[in-house]
Amino acid sequence: MNKSLLFGLAMSLCLSTSIQAQQKRLSQAQALGTQASLTKTMNPTMGWSDGTHYIEMDSKERKMYAVDIATGTRTAYTPPPKSDVNVMIKDKDVYIQYGKEEAKRLTNNPAEELNPTLSPDGKYVAFTRNSDLYAVEVATGKETRYTSDATDVIYNGYSSWVYFEEILGRATRYKAFWWAPDSQHLAFMRFDDTKVPMFPINGSTGQHGYVEKTRYPKAGDPNPEVKVGFVPTQGGKVVWADFNEKDDQYFGTPYWSFDGKTMMVQWLNRGQDNLKFYSVDPITGAKKEIYDEKQSSWVDLDFDGRIEYLGDNKHYILKSDRTGWAHFYLYTLDGKLINPITSGNWQVSNLLYTDEKNKVIYFTARKEASTRTDLYSVSYNGKNLKRLTFGDYTHQVQLSPDGKYFITTYSNVATPPKRTLLSNTGKIIKELGDSKADDFDQYIYGKTELIFIPSEDGKYQLPATITYPTDFDKTKRYPVVFSIYGGPNAGTVTNTWKGTSNQWWANEGIIQIAVDHRASGQFGKEGVALMHRNLGKWEMKDYSTAAKWLKAQTWVDNKKLLITGHSYGGYMSALALTMGADDFDFGYAGAPVTSWELYDTHYVERFMDTPQENPEGYKAASVLTYVDKYKGLLRIMHGDMDDNVHVQNTIQLVDKLTNTNKHFELMIYPGSRHGFGPSKAGHDRAERYRFYYQNLLNKPVPEGLIK
């Protein structure tokens, strides 16, 4: 070998050694995220003040500025009040406040009012009191009572629990009434929980404790009987929409027409495989069917709806996954399909802006890759589809109010977030920020990669993000933490920067991985629908495939694979240590469902049908079925007042485990709901540290880590 080549190799080796020597590991504070590292703060963008100024929050000053997109000039910005009028509950009564004036009291009643809502014309405030519906006239304080039949099981304008949790959404705070845009009518739902079984939730405080009684329909139980009613604002007889409340059915969030003359009511059968939209006349209650969708698996009701009404008052845009992939469709108000706007084996996400003048929509979708989100535009007629974002990144987009510009904050697993301003044609106007720290290259840290693991049957490439230990050495063997959620259409694998949240365990020599199964949404509704009538089957099969893949790697300790998750992820963790116990060694399960007949009707039956219709499916999906296969070590945590996944689930699993003399760990958090709350968070975190160090790292928890 010639001398110059030898010299070059020697210099290269010295340089490489020098660079490694100069690099440093993240400190404890940096790895735990309590001290900045790897990235620096970018001032958050808070939206737009108008078409040419975006709003930036100065992180140091804690002040907002409007930034001119052309010049970059910043001027102090004060958000306009959402309304000059504010309605509120104070001392259990309804108050109204105009600007900075003193709040005016509108009601004076010992019973508490809930969900005060101002009418569009500002003349009335509707609310519920003791589960009946009222309104008060702002000018005079005159109250109008619209309903008078409320009891402990009948509620007017106030949701039954299963509607609050699964259909209308927790953000409603049980509100189930809606003002017409012309303020002439109120629409509301009436719930009758008479036949819905009561489930007791026991509180243990004080000498005698107490009981919360919730009408909670579990799979196969009777649901609440629901009616949709209309009342004139001035008062009068309730007009009921022409549905039979005795039918087994659900109603989704309704939508008033632009002029208040009709209301679009979403109807879904108990089996949840047939969705219909009806146009209902609030004067007569007569209904007209305007949309009918059937799927062999199920049809989802979305909290935020699936319809965007257009300003021409003639059309709406519908989002549906009826083809196996979520797409947009253009309809007339009377339900006539004009044309699909998007199509193909990819999924739309959110409709962000509709340019009605040019008949173009702007939307996000997972088209280039299921693990990434991009911004697109397309004409109403489905032509001229264009990707507006760039690169192999996941983009978070903020469109200007007129749709002419947008800001994207983008990243991938290897690239910290950056921010760029673009026009609505995708032309880059200027770079706005880069969060990569100036000393980024001075650190060594656990690298994250996006990988794909082939499914056992070869039909799918399962996406995964894997973070390797700092100083990863393929000749060594490392324990693995496998973090999951696992529910239908609820994937967690994205091609985004992960920050330092995983760096503590990377420093300690743990591999961390997240994997999405075939029904996670990565493969459209086509994939999700595979879960119909068999929850647990495909998730566990694909997770076990990933576990086998991991344990086949020379750099994985095949006796130290831990799976962890909460809620549905708790279910999967418990199932992994029973059904999948040959592949997993440890489980850390929070608030698990352990048998699906113990969860609510609307969620479970969407996927499983009823226990009466699908007894074998429920048995096959239950953790309790596989307790005899349990091995390894499972830790279970549950709040004793969880009103979502009842602690009953954990108790029944504990009963089975103790009856068969199985060793496990259990932590009950008193007074906690589905999350454990700030008072218990420190203990939960400390116990996780202890479990990982003891079982995966075989060493004590470092001094000072637990405070």
N, C-alpha and C positions, 0 to 999 in steps of 0.2 A: 504494500500500500504506500502511495507517495506521501512525503512528509507534510505537504500542505493540507491534504485531506485529513491526516491524523491530527494536525494542529486544529483544523476546523471542528472536528468531532470533540476534541478536548475542550475547546472554548465553548461549544454548544452545551456540553455536559456541565461545565462550570456555571454557565449562565442559567441553565435550568435549575441547578442546585441552589444558586444564589436567589433566584426568584422564589423558590419554595421556602428558603430560609427567611426571606423577607415577609412572607405571608403569615398571617396570624389567624387563630381561631376566634370565633365569637365568644365574648365573655358571657357569664351567666345572665347578667342583665340584658345583654343584647340578644341572646338566644331566647330569652323569655319574653322579649318584646317590650321590656320596661325602659330600655335605652335604645335610641336609634342606631341602626346599622344597615348596611347594604343599600338602603334607600333613604332618601331625604324627602321632606314634606313638599308636596305640590299644593299650592293653594286650591282648595276645592272649587269647582264651578257649580253654581247653584241654579243654573237655568239661564233664561234670557229676560232682560227688561223690555226689549223691543227687537225689531228685526235686525238691528245693527249693533246691539250692545249685549254682551253676555255678562252674567253676574259672577263675580269672583269673591270668595271669602278670604281675606288676608288672615292667615293662620296666626301670625304674631300679634297683629293689632286686634284680632277678633272683630273686624269691621268688614262690611260688604261694600264692594265697588262695582260700578257699571263700567265695562271696558269696551272702548270703541274698537271694532274689528279692523278698521282701516288704519287707525293711527296708534292704537294701543293705549291711548289716553284713559286714565282712570279717574272717575268722579265718584264721590261718596254716594252711596245708594241706600235708600230706606224703602223697604218693601211697602207697597200700598196695602192698607188693611183689606183683608178678604172681603169685608163688608163694613160699611159704616154702622151696621146694626149687628149686635151680638145678643143672642138669647142664651140663657144659662139657667142652671139649677143652683139656688143658694138657700140654705136652711130649708131644704126640701120643697121650696116653691119656685115658680117660674119668674124670672126677671128678664127685662129687655134693656139694653144700653145702646144709646146712639152716640157714636164717637167717644169723646171723653166725658160726656155728661154723666151725671149720677144715674146708676141703674134704677129702673122703675119696676116695682113689684107688680106682677100681673095676677098671681093667685095667692090665696091665703087659706090653706087647708092643712090639717095635721097629717094627712096622708102624703107620701112623697110622690111628686111628679117625675116622669122619666122621659128622656129623648125629646126635649122641646125642639120643634122645627118650625121655622118661619115660613109662611106662605110666600110664593113668588112675588105677590103684590105688596108684601110687607104689612098686611092688615091683620093677620091672624097668626097665632102660634098653636100648633097642634102638639099634643103630648098624651101619654097614658098615665092613668092613676088607678092603682089597684086593678090593673089589667083591663080597664075600660078605656075607650078612646074619647078624647075631648079636644076642644079648641077654645082659645080665649081671644076675644077681639081686643087688639092692642089699644085702640082709642078709648074704649069704654070699660074694659075689664069684664065685659059680659062673657060668661062661660056658656058653651054649648056642649052638651053631653050627647054623643052619638050612639053609644051602646050602653046597656045596663044589665047584661046577663053574665058578667064575669064571676068566676068562682075560683077555687083553688086549682081547678083543672081546665077552666075555660079562659082564654086570653084573647082580647081584641087589640090588634095593633102591636102585640108583644109576642115574641117568638116562643114556640115550644123549643125545648133544649136541642133536639136533633136538627131543627131548622137553623138555629143559632150556630151550632157547631159545624154542620156539613153543607148547608144550602145557601142561606143568606149571608153567613159568615160572621165571625166574631167581631169584626170591625163595626157591625151594625149595633152592637150593644143591645141586642134583642129587639131593636126597632123593626116593625113590620107594617109601616104605613107610608104612603107616598102622595104628596100634593100634586094635583094636576097643574100643568104649566100656566093655565089661565086662572088658577086659584079658585075655581068654581066647585071642585070636588076633591074629596080625599078617597083614595083607595086604601084598603087594608086587608090583612089576612086575619081570619078568626080560627083559633086552634082549640080543639077539644081533646084533651089528654085523658079522658075518662078511662079508656081501655088500655092506655099505655102503662105498663108496670112501673111501680115506684122502686127505685134503687136507693138504699140508705148509704150515706157516707158519714162515717162516725168520727167526730172530733173528740180528742182525749184531754182537752184542757179543763182545768177546774176539778172540783170534787166529783161531779157526776157526769162530766162529758156532755155531749150534745149530738144531735143527729140532723144532717142535711138530707132532705128528702127530694130526690130528683126523679121526674118522670123520664126515664131513659129506656127507649125501646131497643132491646138487644135483638140480634139476628133472629128472624122468624116471629118476633113479637108483633102485636098490633101497633100501628103507627098512629100519630094524632090524626083526627079527622079535620080537614082544612077547607075553609070556604074563602072566596075572594069577594069582598064587598065594596060598595061605593056609597058615599053619603054626600049630599049637597053641603057646602060649607055653612050655609045658614041653618042647617039642621033639617031633619025630616026622616022619612022611612029609609032604612038600608035596602039597597038593591043588590041582590046577590048574583054574581056571574053564574051562567047556566051550566054549572058542573054539579055532579052528584057527590056530596061530601062523604057518602058512604063507600064510594069507590076507593080501591087501594091505589093511591096516586101521590104524586109530589107536584108542587108548584115552585118554579124557580122565580128569581127576581123579575117582577113585571116592569114594563116600560110604557109610559104615557106617549101618545102621539104628539107631534109638535103643537097641535092646536087644542089638545085636551079632549077631543071628541071621541077618542077610542083609547083603549089600553091593550098593549100586546102582553098576553099572559103565556108563560112557558109552562107546559104540562108534560109530565113524565110518568109513565106507568110504574107500578111497584117493581116490576122486573128490570126496569131502567134500560130497556132496549128499544124504546119507542119515544121519541121526543116530538112534540107538536107545539106550534105557536098558534094562538088564537087571537084574533082581533075582537075585543069585547066592548060593547056599548055600555057606558056607565049609567045611561038613563033607563035602559030596559034590561040589561044583563045579558042580552043576546050575544052569542059568540059565532065567529066565522073562522074556520080553519084556514090558515095561510101558509103553513109549513108542516111537513111530515117527514121525519127521518127515522129509519130503522137500521139497527146494526145487529149482527148475530151475537156479538159480545155484550156491549153496553154503550150508552151514549152519556157523555159527561154533561153535568150542569156546572157552569163556571160561576164563581162568586161575582166576578166583574162582568158577566154577560159575554155573549159571543156576537153581539150585533153593534154595528156603528151606523147610526142613522145619518143620511146625507142632508146637507142644507137645502137641496132642491125640494125637499119634502115629498119626494117621489120614489126614492130608492134607499136601500140599506145594503151594507156589506156584511156578510155572514162569514164567520170562521167555523169550519167543520173538518173533522178527521174521518169522514165517512168513507173515503177511498183507501184508508189505511195510513194516510199522511195528512197532517193539518194544512189546510189551504183556505184562501179567501174566495168568496163567490159574490157576484152582484145580483141583487134581487130588486124587484119592484115592491112597493109597500103591500100590495095584495098577494105577494108570495110567488110571483112568476120569476123563474130563474132567467136572467139575461145571459150570463156566461160565467164560467170559472175565470177568476183573475190570475190565479197561480195554479200550477199543477206539477206533478213529478214526484219522485221518490226522495223527498226532502220535506222539511217542516218549516212553516212560518211560525213566528213567535208573537210579535206584537205589532199592531197597526199604529204608527206614530203620528202620521199626518195625511190628510186628504186634500189634495189640490183640486178643488172642484171645477175651477175655471179651465184647467188643462186636462182634467180627468186623469190624474195620476195619483197613485198612493205611494207612500214611503213606509217601509216596514222592516223589522228585523227578522232574520231567519237563520236557520242552521243548514245552509245549502252546500257550502264548500266542504264542510266537515261537521259531523254531528256534535263535536266537542267545542265548536267555535260559534260565535254569533257575529253576523255582518249586517250592514244596512243595504237595502235595495230600494229601487223604484221600479214601477211597472204601470202601464196604462190600464184603465178600466177594462179594456177589451182583451187583456192578457198579453199584449204585445210590448216590445221594447223593455223587457226585463233587464235591469242593469245593476251590477254590484257597484256600490259607491265607496265602500271601505277597501282596505288594501292589506296585503301581506298575510302571513300565517299567524294571525292574532285573533283574540277575542275582543270585540269592540263594545264599549258602553257608550251609547249615542245620546246627545241632547240636541234636538232640532230647534232652530229658531222659530218664533211664532208664525212666520210667513212661509216656512219651509225652504227658504233660499240658502240657508247655511246650516252646518251642523258641526258640533265639537265631538270628537271621539277620544275617549280615554281607553287605551288599548295595551295589551300585554300578552305574553305567553309564558310557559313554564320556565323559560330561560331568560326572559326579558322583563325587567321591572316596568311598571306602568309609565306610559308616555301620553302626551296629549297634543292633538293637532286640530286646527280649524280648516274646514273644507267647504266648498260650495256644494250645492245639491246636484252637481254633475259629477262629483267625486274629485274635483280639482283641489289639490292642496294649496291653501292660501298662506298659512304660516304655522310653524311649530310653536306650541304654547307652553310646553314643559316636559321635563324628563326627571323621573324620581330616582334614577340611578345615582347612588352616592358617589361623591368625588373620589373616595378611597375604596370603592367597590372592589377593585382588583387587588387590594392589599389583604383581602380575607380569603380563607378557604372555608367552605361551608358545604353542607349536604346538598348535592345537585338533584334536581327533580327532572324526570323525563316523562313524556307521554309515550306509552307503549301500548301494544295490542296483543292480547292473549287469545289464541284460537279456542273456540268452544269445542267441547268433546266431540260433537257431531260434525264439526267443520263448517257449520253454516254461518257462524258469526265471528268477527274479530272484536273481542270484548275490550273496550277502551279502559285504560288504567293510568293513573299517575303514580309514579314510584319515586320516593325520595331515598337516596342512598346515604349511608353514614358519611360523616366528614372523614377524610382520609380513607375512603373505601378501598379495600384490598380484596380482590377476587379470590385470593388464596385463603382468606379467613371465612369463618361462618358467623352469620349475624342473626339475632332474633328478629321477628317481624310483627308489626302491629298493622292489622288489616281493618281499616275504618269504613263503615258502611251505613247507609240508611236502608235502601233496598226495596222501598215501596213501588207500586205500579207508577210508571211515568214520573219517577222522582230521582233521576240519576244525579250524581254528584261530581262526575268526572268532567272537568273543563280544562281547556288549554289556557290557563291563566297563571299569573305569578302568584305564588303561595306565601310570599312574605317570609317572616321568620317564625311563623307559628309551629313549624315542624323542626326547627333547628336545635332545640334542646335535646330531643331524642336522637337527632342525627349526630350531635356531638357525643352522645353517650353510646353510639354504636348500634342503633336500632334502625332497621329498614322500615319505612312506612309506605303503605300502599292503599289506594282506593280503586275499586273495580266496579264497573257498571255491567249488569247482566242484560240479557237479550230483551227483557221487558221493562227496562229502565227509561225508555223514551228515546234512546240513542238510535233505535231502529224503527221509529214511527209507531203509530197505533197498530200497525201490523205486528210488531214485536210485543207491544204491551198486551194486546188481545190474547196472547198465548197464556196469560195468567187466568183466563176465564175458567172458573170452577176449580182452580187448583193453586191457590196461593201457596207459596213456599216451595213448590216443585222446581220451577225453572231458576228461581233465585239461588236455591241451594245447590242445584246441579252446576250452575255456572260459577258460583263461589267455590265449590269444591274443586272444579276444574282449575280455577286460579290458584287454589291452595296446593294442588298437586304440581302445578307448573312451578310454583315457588320452591316447593320442597325438592324438586328435581335439580334446582340450581346448586352448583357447588359452593356458592357463597351464602347459602341459607342454612341456619341451624334447624334441622327438620324435626326437632322436639320442642321448638319454641315459636309457634305461630299463634298469635292472639287475635281474636276478632272482637270488635267493639262497636256499639251503636245504641241509640236511644229510641224509644217508641217502636216504630216498625224495625228500626235497627236493633233494638233490644230483642224483639221477636226473632230476628235473623241470628243474633248472637246466641240466644238460647237454643235455637234450632240447630246451629252449627255444632254445639257441644252434645247434642243428642242424635238427631238424624245424621249429622255430618261429623260425628265424633272421631271417625277414622282419619279425618283430614285436618282437624283443628285441635289445638292443645289447651288453649285458655280462652275464656269468654268473659267479657265485661259488659253486662246488659243493663240498660237503664229503662225502667217503666215498660217492660215488655208485654205485648199481647201474647198470651200463651195458648189460647184456644179461641177461634174466631166467633163462636157462638156467644162469647162474653163481650163482644164489641157491638157498636150500634148498627141498626138496620141499614141506613142509607149508604154508609161506607162499605160495609162487608158484603151486602147483597148485590151491590153493583158488580162485584167481581165473582162472588161465590154462589149467587142465588140464595135461597133460604136453606137452613139446615134440614127442613122437611123435604125440599126438592133435591138436595145434594148431600145426604148424610155421609157418604164415603169420602167426598171431597173435603168436608170439614174434619173428618177423622184423620185423613192423610196430611192435612195442613196443621194439625195441632202438635205443639211441643210435647204435650202430655202423652201422646201416642208412643213417643220414642224414649221415654225416661229409662227404660231398661238398657238402652244403648249408651247411656251417659258415661263419659269418662273425661279425664282431664280435670280442669278446675274452672267452675263458673262462679262469677260474682254477680249478684243481682241487687239492684237498687230500685226503690220505689217510694213515692210519697204516699203516706197513708190516707191523704184526702184528695188523691188524684180523681178529678171528676170526668176525665176523658178516658184513659185506660185505667179502670178500677184496680186497686190493689188486690182485689179478688183474683186477678190473673196470676199474680206472683204467689199468693197464698195457695192456690190450687197446684201450682208447680212445686212449691215447697212441700206440700203434703205428699205428693208423689215421690219426691226425692228422699224425704225422710222415711217414708214407708218402705223404700227399697234400700235404705241405709247407704245413701250416696253422700259424699262429702262435697260441700259447696260453701260459698260465703254469701251472707245476706246483710243488707243495710236498709232499714226502714227509716225514712225521714219524716218525723212527726210534723203534721200541719202543712206538709208540702203538697202541691198540686202536681201537674204533669211535668213541670220543671221544679227544681228543688229550691229556687229562690236564693237571694243574696246571703241570708243567714246560714244557709247550709252549703253554699258554694265552696267555701274554704275547706270544709271537712271533706267534701266530695273530691276536690282537687288533691288534697293530701293523701287520701286513700288510694287514688289512682296512681300517684307517685309510688306509694308503698307497694302496691300490687305489681307494678312494672319492674321496680328495682328488685323485689324479692323473687319474682318468678321468671323474668326475662333476663335480668342482668346479674342475678345472684350476688348482690352486694347491697350494703345499707344505703338509705337515702342520704345524699350529701348534706352536710351540716349547713343550715341556713336556707335550704330550698323550701322547706315548709315553715310558714310563719303563722 
